[in-house]
Structure formats: C-alpha cells, structure tokens
C-alpha cells in the first residue's frame, strides 16, 4: 500500500499517560470496584477513594 504525504499528515494520534494527565489520581490501578458515579467529573470506588477527571478532558475527546 502506498501512502502519500497528505494522507499521512491527515492522521492524528494522541497518547496519554492517564494518571495525573486525565485525572487527579496518582495510580488508578489501586482503585477497587464497584464504582459509583458522583458527578460528571468524579467517581468513587468501594473504599470511598475518589478519582476526578480534569475539567478539560471532555473537550479533548470531542
């Protein structure tokens, strides 16, 4: 398959390190379900540990 420069430049890829980039928690892998949605930007795990999305996250993924 041959790709021209216009095709290659039209593609966008974003790579995120999720912890402390998209949300305020330092290590989301330690959270335990079940989870409760507390608001549009916040969830809480079964031990009441909260994780909050940064306000700009919704806009980034539109």
Secondary structure, DSSP 8 states (H G I E B T S, - for coil): ----HHHHHT--------BTTTBS-S-GGG--SS-EEEETTEEE-TT--EEEB-TTHHHHT-
